[in-house]
Amino acid sequence: MPRWLAFLALALLGSVRVASAKSLIDYFQPTPIVSPLSSSTWGGSGVLPRDTSNGLETPDKKYFYWDGKILKVDGKYHLHCSRWPKSAGFNQWSTSIAVHATSDNVLGPYLDQGQIYDRNGGKGHNVATLALPDGSFTLYTSDITPGDFYTAPAITGPWTFKGSIEINKNGYDIPWPTSNITVMVRPNNGDFLATERSGFIYVGGSELLGPYEVKGPSVWPNVSGLDNSRAEDPVLWYSGGCYHITVNWWDSRVAHHLMSKDGVSDWKDMGVAYDPRTSFIRYTDGTVNKWNNLERPNVVIENGHVTHFTFAATDIDKSSITGTDNHGSKILVVPFDGVAFDADNGCESGTGGAGGGGASGRGGSSGAASSGGSGGSPRSDAGATGGTAGSRDGGRGDVGNGSGGSSATGGKAATGGKSGTGDTPATGGATATGGPAGAGGASGSGGVSPSGGKLASGGAAGAGGEPVTGGATSSAGGVRGASSSAGLGSGGATTSSGASSSSSNGCSCGMTAATGSRGAWPWLLLGWLLGLGARRPLTGARLLRGLAKAAGSSAADARQSETHRQ
């Protein structure tokens, strides 16, 4: 190979950009309008016009509302939060009481049903609720009456004081161990897990009040420009086979998303979760509302996926709101595409594995045997609760037989196998055994076919359908023209943006290779150059034609990607 060609190949390799998967903020959806948008209500221009029937607010400015956790029970949505009189001014939040509101629509409007319990005059702030494994419910507060837990046989009560949470700090300095506490039930064993504003993970057993044990130092990331002493308002949940936290920095008004495989260790910063300075809160008609403070978030989970976020919102700086001005607070409900979020960010095995091994790849099918998937092995875009795999949204239903995905161009599709009912991935299903060579064939020279340089189907590399074992490889459709592990081989095409993963219970947490048009063209061109240079002299004309071809492919991919985002 000519020396100049080798240098060009190295330069192309160096141009492959490294990027991260989409951030959580990218999965928020436009909000359907419940009642006509109105400007005849309180608030600054940034939040007008708006839908006053979304979430919970009083157009007459009677109350401030804060917090907000929604549970769906028997077809009705129940919102538990705190409120205090507008006449007192926002800074009198320490006088707030816990209240219950209901709606037939997750978006609202919610009707305030009044005070929840009588103890301490009903006082409570940072209110949240949780469904317990035995079918009962708990409600807890983390400020004013910090760490107090109530239980009830039904979501409507009656609520009985259970006690206060017990925490073994294990020698760690935790200034406010119950402030902004968020509690969940672990899906694998029914034990309790919690965290709080300082970022320490509390591991409990089967007893609601603990004792909880601190397992290590704070998991908050060290982000340039963000002071972790100003972090607050975490919310903790489990979906897509992974544990998730969002945490907000109140002074910078930006929140980040963290992920962990086991909920205790190895928490990774996945980027921005939400930022009120952006235009991510918009209605389906395109109207944007920009709230000054978005705090105390929580998630609505249905069928194992987050469907909505709730936020406590103020139209101006909350500390400046008085009892007589035209400003206030409300609880917002914002739609969220949790199915796509878990497909892109979930851990591989989820809670039952993918049913059928995922969709077979096109690009790796040129001649060599595409493995077709090992039938039911997990993949990172499979749903967390089993069910049929194959499609991006697949596997989010109840346990069922996997379809094995569509067949590869150069081999038969896997027959799949039954998905697991728990945390163990299914392993059944026969692999495809190849088939006649597809267009271009697998030449082994970087995706160049034996017929004179034509790219193999899908831009796959000459490895052409290199087998993947059960969808474990997840280069996420990554670099086009690479081997079939780029979401092309069967057994688990993924969308995790190039994150490498394995068939163990892990998550694609981390920075990954750029996908689509941004990362594809250098590999396409490199494969063309190397293959063509090895077979015949590379003239300047051929080089220019190759560059034009790669650029055209890149532009087409970019247009397709932009259409998908919209």
C-alpha positions in Angstrom: 0.0 0.0 0.0 1.3 3.5 -0.8 2.6 5.4 2.2 0.4 8.4 1.5 -2.7 6.1 1.6 -1.7 4.8 5.0 -1.3 8.4 6.3 -4.8 9.2 4.9 -6.3 6.2 6.6 -4.8 7.3 9.9 -6.2 10.8 9.4 -9.6 9.4 8.7 -9.5 7.3 11.8 -8.6 10.3 13.9 -11.6 12.2 12.5 -14.1 9.8 14.0 -15.7 12.0 16.7 -16.6 10.7 20.1 -20.0 11.8 21.4 -22.5 10.7 24.1 -25.9 9.2 23.7 -28.9 11.5 23.9 -29.4 13.2 27.3 -32.5 12.7 29.3 -33.8 16.2 28.4 -34.1 15.0 24.8 -36.9 12.5 25.7 -39.4 15.1 26.9 -42.4 15.3 24.6 -44.8 18.2 23.6 -47.6 18.5 26.2 -51.2 17.9 24.9 -53.5 20.8 25.7 -56.2 20.0 28.2 -58.0 23.4 28.1 -57.3 26.4 25.8 -54.1 28.3 26.6 -54.8 31.4 28.5 -53.0 34.7 29.3 -55.7 35.7 31.8 -54.0 34.3 34.8 -51.1 35.0 37.1 -47.5 34.8 35.9 -44.8 36.5 33.9 -44.6 36.6 30.1 -42.4 33.5 30.0 -45.2 31.3 31.2 -48.1 32.9 29.2 -50.2 31.8 27.6 -50.5 28.4 29.3 -52.8 25.6 30.1 -54.1 26.2 33.7 -55.7 22.7 33.6 -52.3 21.0 33.4 -51.2 19.7 36.8 -52.3 21.6 39.8 -52.7 25.4 40.4 -55.2 27.9 41.5 -55.8 30.7 39.0 -57.0 32.9 41.8 -53.6 32.7 43.5 -55.0 31.2 46.7 -52.2 28.7 47.3 -48.7 27.8 46.5 -48.3 24.2 45.5 -45.0 22.3 45.7 -43.6 18.7 45.3 -45.9 16.3 43.5 -45.9 12.6 43.2 -48.6 10.9 41.0 -49.7 7.3 41.5 -52.4 5.7 39.3 -54.8 3.5 41.3 -57.9 1.9 39.9 -57.9 4.1 36.8 -57.6 7.4 38.7 -54.5 9.6 39.2 -53.6 10.6 42.8 -51.3 13.5 43.4 -49.8 14.1 46.8 -48.0 17.4 47.4 -47.7 20.3 49.8 -49.4 23.7 49.8 -49.5 26.9 51.8 -51.3 30.2 51.5 -50.2 32.6 48.7 -50.9 35.5 51.2 -48.0 34.3 53.3 -45.4 34.7 50.6 -43.3 32.0 49.1 -40.7 32.0 51.8 -43.3 30.8 54.3 -43.1 27.3 52.9 -42.3 26.0 56.4 -46.0 26.5 57.1 -47.1 24.0 54.4 -49.3 21.0 54.9 -49.6 17.8 52.9 -52.6 17.6 50.6 -54.1 15.1 48.2 -55.5 15.9 44.7 -57.1 13.7 42.1 -57.8 13.6 38.3 -59.1 11.3 35.7 -56.4 12.4 33.3 -52.7 12.1 34.1 -52.2 15.7 32.8 -54.9 17.1 35.0 -56.7 19.2 36.0 -56.2 17.9 39.5 -58.8 18.7 42.2 -57.5 19.5 45.6 -59.1 17.1 48.1 -57.6 18.8 51.1 -55.4 17.9 54.1 -54.2 14.3 54.3 -53.6 13.7 58.1 -54.1 15.6 61.3 -50.9 14.9 63.1 -48.8 18.1 63.7 -51.7 20.1 62.2 -51.2 18.3 58.9 -47.8 19.8 58.4 -45.4 18.4 55.8 -43.1 19.5 53.0 -41.3 17.6 50.2 -44.2 15.1 50.2 -44.1 11.8 48.2 -45.9 8.5 48.1 -44.9 5.0 47.3 -46.9 1.8 46.6 -45.7 -1.0 48.9 -45.2 -4.7 48.0 -48.1 -5.8 50.2 -50.6 -3.5 48.3 -50.7 -0.8 50.9 -49.2 2.7 50.5 -46.7 4.9 52.3 -46.5 8.7 52.4 -43.4 10.5 53.6 -42.1 14.0 54.2 -38.5 15.2 54.3 -38.8 18.8 55.5 -40.6 20.5 58.4 -41.3 16.9 59.7 -38.2 15.3 58.2 -38.1 11.5 57.7 -41.7 10.9 58.9 -43.6 8.0 57.3 -47.3 7.3 57.2 -49.0 4.2 55.9 -52.5 3.5 54.6 -54.4 0.5 53.3 -55.7 2.5 50.4 -54.4 5.5 48.4 -57.2 7.6 49.9 -56.3 6.7 53.4 -56.8 6.7 56.3 -53.1 7.6 57.0 -51.5 6.4 60.2 -48.1 7.6 61.5 -45.6 4.8 61.1 -42.5 6.4 62.6 -39.3 8.1 61.4 -36.6 6.6 59.2 -33.5 5.2 60.9 -30.2 5.6 59.2 -26.7 4.2 59.9 -24.3 6.8 58.5 -21.3 4.5 58.8 -19.1 7.5 59.8 -20.0 9.7 56.9 -20.7 13.4 57.4 -24.2 13.9 56.1 -25.5 17.3 57.1 -29.2 16.7 56.5 -29.7 12.9 56.3 -33.4 13.1 55.6 -33.7 16.3 53.5 -35.2 15.7 50.1 -35.2 12.0 50.7 -36.5 9.8 47.9 -37.4 6.1 48.5 -38.1 3.2 46.2 -38.7 -0.6 46.3 -36.1 -2.6 44.6 -37.6 -4.8 41.9 -35.4 -7.9 42.5 -36.0 -8.5 46.2 -38.6 -6.0 47.5 -36.0 -4.3 49.8 -35.9 -0.5 50.1 -33.4 1.9 48.6 -33.1 5.6 49.1 -31.0 8.7 48.6 -31.1 12.3 49.7 -29.9 15.8 48.8 -26.2 15.0 49.6 -26.1 12.0 47.3 -25.5 9.2 49.8 -27.1 5.9 48.9 -29.1 4.3 51.7 -29.6 0.5 51.4 -32.4 -0.9 53.5 -33.9 -4.2 54.1 -37.6 -5.3 54.0 -38.6 -2.8 56.8 -39.8 0.5 55.6 -38.3 2.5 58.5 -35.0 0.7 58.2 -32.4 0.7 59.5 -30.9 2.0 56.3 -27.1 1.7 55.8 -24.9 4.2 54.0 -22.7 2.1 51.6 -20.2 4.7 50.4 -19.5 8.4 49.7 -21.8 10.7 47.8 -22.4 9.6 44.2 -23.0 13.2 42.9 -20.7 13.8 39.9 -18.0 16.4 39.9 -19.2 18.7 37.1 -17.2 21.8 36.2 -19.1 24.9 37.4 -21.5 23.0 39.7 -21.1 23.1 43.5 -22.3 19.8 45.0 -23.2 21.6 48.2 -25.9 23.2 46.2 -27.3 20.0 44.9 -30.9 19.0 45.9 -34.2 17.4 44.9 -33.1 13.9 43.8 -35.6 11.5 42.4 -34.7 7.8 42.3 -36.4 5.2 40.1 -35.9 1.9 38.3 -36.7 1.3 34.6 -35.1 -0.5 31.6 -33.1 -2.7 33.9 -31.2 0.2 35.4 -31.5 2.5 38.4 -31.8 6.2 37.7 -31.4 9.5 39.6 -31.9 13.1 38.5 -30.4 15.7 40.8 -30.8 19.5 40.5 -28.3 22.3 41.4 -30.6 25.0 42.7 -28.2 27.9 42.1 -27.3 27.0 38.5 -30.9 25.8 37.8 -29.7 22.7 35.9 -30.2 19.0 36.7 -28.2 15.9 35.7 -29.1 12.3 35.1 -27.2 9.5 36.7 -27.4 5.7 36.0 -26.2 2.6 37.9 -26.5 -1.1 37.2 -27.2 -2.1 40.8 -28.4 1.1 42.4 -25.6 1.2 44.9 -22.3 1.6 43.1 -20.8 2.8 39.9 -23.2 5.7 39.3 -22.4 7.4 36.0 -23.2 11.0 35.0 -25.2 10.7 31.7 -25.6 14.5 31.1 -28.3 17.1 31.4 -31.7 15.9 32.7 -33.6 19.2 32.5 -32.8 22.9 32.3 -35.5 25.6 32.6 -33.5 28.0 30.5 -34.1 25.8 27.4 -37.3 25.4 25.5 -38.0 21.7 26.5 -41.5 22.5 27.9 -43.7 23.2 25.0 -47.3 22.4 24.0 -48.4 20.4 21.0 -49.2 23.7 19.2 -45.6 24.8 19.5 -46.1 27.3 22.4 -43.2 27.3 24.8 -43.3 28.1 28.5 -40.1 28.9 30.4 -40.4 28.6 34.1 -37.7 30.2 36.3 -37.5 27.4 38.9 -38.2 23.7 38.1 -37.7 21.8 41.3 -38.9 18.8 43.3 -39.3 16.5 40.2 -40.9 13.1 40.3 -41.8 10.5 37.8 -45.0 8.7 36.7 -44.3 5.1 35.8 -46.7 2.9 33.9 -45.9 -0.6 32.5 -42.4 -0.3 33.7 -41.5 3.0 31.9 -41.6 6.7 32.8 -44.5 8.3 31.0 -44.4 11.8 32.7 -42.3 14.0 34.9 -43.8 16.3 37.5 -42.1 19.6 38.5 -42.8 22.2 41.1 -42.5 25.4 39.1 -42.4 29.2 39.7 -42.6 31.8 37.0 -39.9 34.0 38.6 -37.2 33.5 41.2 -39.1 31.8 44.0 -37.4 33.7 46.8 -38.7 37.0 45.4 -42.4 36.0 45.3 -44.5 37.9 47.8 -48.0 37.4 49.1 -49.5 40.3 47.0 -47.8 40.1 43.6 -49.0 38.4 40.4 -46.6 35.5 40.6 -47.0 32.0 42.0 -46.2 28.3 41.8 -47.9 25.2 40.4 -47.2 21.5 39.7 -46.5 20.8 36.1 -47.0 17.4 34.3 -44.7 17.0 31.3 -44.9 13.9 28.9 -41.8 11.8 28.6 -40.9 9.0 26.1 -39.8 6.4 28.6 -40.0 3.5 26.1 -37.4 5.1 23.9 -35.4 6.3 26.9 -35.1 2.8 28.3 -34.4 1.4 24.8 -31.5 3.8 24.5 -30.3 3.8 28.1 -31.5 0.7 29.8 -29.4 -2.2 31.0 -29.2 -5.2 28.8 -30.9 -7.9 30.7 -33.6 -5.8 32.2 -36.0 -7.9 34.3 -36.5 -10.8 31.9 -34.3 -10.3 28.9 -35.4 -9.7 25.3 -37.8 -12.3 24.0 -36.4 -13.0 20.6 -32.9 -11.7 20.3 -33.7 -8.6 18.4 -33.9 -7.7 14.7 -31.4 -9.3 12.4 -29.0 -7.0 10.7 -28.9 -6.1 7.0 -25.4 -4.7 6.7 -23.6 -7.8 7.8 -25.4 -10.2 5.7 -23.2 -10.2 2.6 -22.2 -13.7 2.3 -20.8 -14.7 5.7 -23.2 -16.3 8.1 -25.1 -13.8 10.2 -25.8 -15.4 13.5 -29.4 -14.6 13.6 -29.3 -14.1 17.4 -29.0 -16.7 20.0 -32.7 -16.4 20.6 -33.9 -14.4 23.6 -30.5 -13.1 24.7 -30.9 -9.6 26.1 -30.0 -6.5 24.3 -29.8 -2.9 25.4 -32.9 -1.8 23.4 -35.1 -4.6 24.8 -37.7 -3.7 27.3 -37.2 -4.2 31.0 -39.9 -6.7 31.6 -39.6 -9.3 28.9 -42.0 -9.9 26.1 -41.3 -10.1 22.5 -38.2 -8.5 21.2 -37.2 -7.5 17.7 -38.5 -3.9 17.4 -37.2 -0.8 19.2 -40.2 -0.8 21.5 -40.3 -4.6 21.8 -40.2 -6.5 25.0 -42.1 -4.1 27.1 -45.2 -6.3 27.6 -45.7 -9.3 29.7 -43.7 -12.5 29.3 -44.2 -14.1 25.9 -42.5 -15.9 23.1 -39.8 -14.0 21.3 -40.1 -13.7 17.5 -36.4 -13.7 17.0 -36.4 -10.6 14.9 -36.5 -10.3 11.1 -34.2 -12.4 9.1 -30.8 -11.3 7.9 -30.3 -10.8 4.2 -27.7 -13.6 4.1 -29.1 -16.1 6.5 -32.2 -17.3 8.3 -33.6 -15.5 11.3 -33.3 -16.9 14.8 -36.4 -18.6 16.0 -36.1 -16.8 19.3 -37.2 -18.4 22.6 -39.3 -17.7 25.5 -38.3 -14.6 27.5 -37.4 -15.0 31.1 -39.9 -14.2 33.8 -37.4 -12.7 36.1 -33.9 -11.3 35.9 -32.5 -14.3 34.0 -32.4 -13.7 30.2 -33.8 -16.3 27.9 -31.2 -18.2 25.9 -33.2 -20.3 23.4 -33.6 -20.1 19.7 -31.5 -21.4 16.9 -28.9 -19.2 15.1 -29.0 -18.6 11.4 -26.4 -20.4 9.5 -25.6 -18.1 6.7 -27.2 -18.5 3.3 -26.2 -17.5 -0.2 -23.9 -14.5 -0.5 -25.7 -11.2 -0.6 -25.0 -8.2 -2.7 -21.3 -7.5 -2.7 -20.3 -10.5 -0.7 -18.1 -10.4 2.3 -14.7 -9.6 0.9 -12.8 -9.0 4.2 -11.4 -5.8 2.8 -13.4 -3.2 4.6 -16.8 -3.7 3.0 -15.5 -3.7 -0.6 -17.2 -6.4 -2.7 -15.3 -8.7 -4.9 -17.1 -7.3 -7.9 -15.0 -4.1 -8.1 -15.4 -1.9 -5.1 -19.2 -1.8 -4.6 -20.1 -1.3 -0.9 -21.8 -4.3 0.6 -25.5 -4.0 1.5 -25.9 -1.6 4.4 -22.3 -0.4 4.3 -21.2 -3.3 6.4 -17.6 -4.2 6.6 -16.1 -7.1 4.9 -16.6 -9.1 8.1 -20.1 -9.3 6.7 -22.4 -10.6 9.3 -19.8 -11.5 11.9 -21.8 -13.5 14.5 -22.8 -11.8 17.7 -23.6 -14.0 20.6 -27.1 -13.3 21.7 -27.2 -9.6 21.1 -24.4 -8.9 23.6 -22.6 -6.6 21.2 -24.1 -3.2 21.1 -22.2 -0.8 19.0 -25.5 0.8 18.6 -25.7 1.0 14.9 -22.5 2.8 15.4 -19.9 3.2 12.7 -21.3 2.2 9.4 -19.0 0.0 7.4 -17.7 -1.6 10.5 -18.5 -5.2 11.4 -22.1 -6.4 11.9 -21.8 -5.7 15.6 -22.9 -2.2 14.7 -26.5 -3.0 15.3 -26.4 -5.0 12.1 -25.9 -8.5 13.1 -28.9 -10.3 14.5 -29.4 -11.1 18.1 -30.0 -7.6 19.3 -29.7 -4.5 17.2 -29.4 -1.6 19.6 -29.7 2.1 19.8 -27.4 2.8 22.6 -25.1 4.9 20.5 -22.1 2.6 20.4 -22.0 1.6 24.0 -20.3 -1.7 24.4 -22.2 -4.1 26.7 -22.3 -7.7 27.7 -25.0 -10.2 28.4 -24.7 -9.7 32.1 -27.0 -7.4 34.0 -25.2 -4.2 33.0 -26.1 -0.9 31.4 -24.7 1.0 28.5 -23.6 3.8 30.8 -20.9 6.0 29.4 -19.5 8.0 26.6 -19.8 6.2 23.3 -18.8 6.4 19.6 -20.8 8.8 17.5 -23.5 7.1 15.4 -25.2 7.7 12.1 -23.9 10.2 9.6 -21.5 11.9 12.0 -19.3 8.8 12.6 -20.0 6.8 9.5 -18.4 8.5 6.6 -14.7 8.2 7.7 -15.2 4.4 8.0 -16.9 4.1 4.7 -14.2 6.1 3.0 -11.5 4.2 4.8 -12.9 0.8 3.8 -13.2 2.0 0.2 -9.6 3.4 0.2 -8.0 0.3 1.8 -9.9 -2.1 -0.4 -9.4 -0.3 -3.6 -5.8 0.5 -2.8 -5.1 -3.1 -2.2 -6.7 -4.2 -5.5 -5.6 -1.6 -8.0 -3.8 1.8 -8.1 -5.8 4.6 -6.6 -5.9 7.6 -8.9 -7.0 11.1 -8.0 -10.2 10.7 -9.9 -11.1 7.6 -8.0 -10.3 9.3 -4.7 -12.6 12.3 -5.5 -15.4 9.9 -6.5 -15.0 8.1 -3.2 -15.2 11.3 -1.3 -18.3 12.4 -3.1 -20.0 9.1 -2.5 -19.2 9.2 1.2 -20.4 12.8 1.5 -23.6 11.9 -0.2 -24.2 9.0 2.1 -23.5 11.3 5.1 -25.9 14.0 4.0 -28.7 11.4 3.4 -28.1 9.9 6.9 -28.2 13.4 8.4 -31.5 14.2 6.8 -33.0 10.9 8.1 -31.7 11.5 11.6 -33.1 15.0 11.7 -36.5 13.8 10.6 -36.5 11.2 13.3 -35.7 13.8 16.0 -38.6 16.0 15.0 
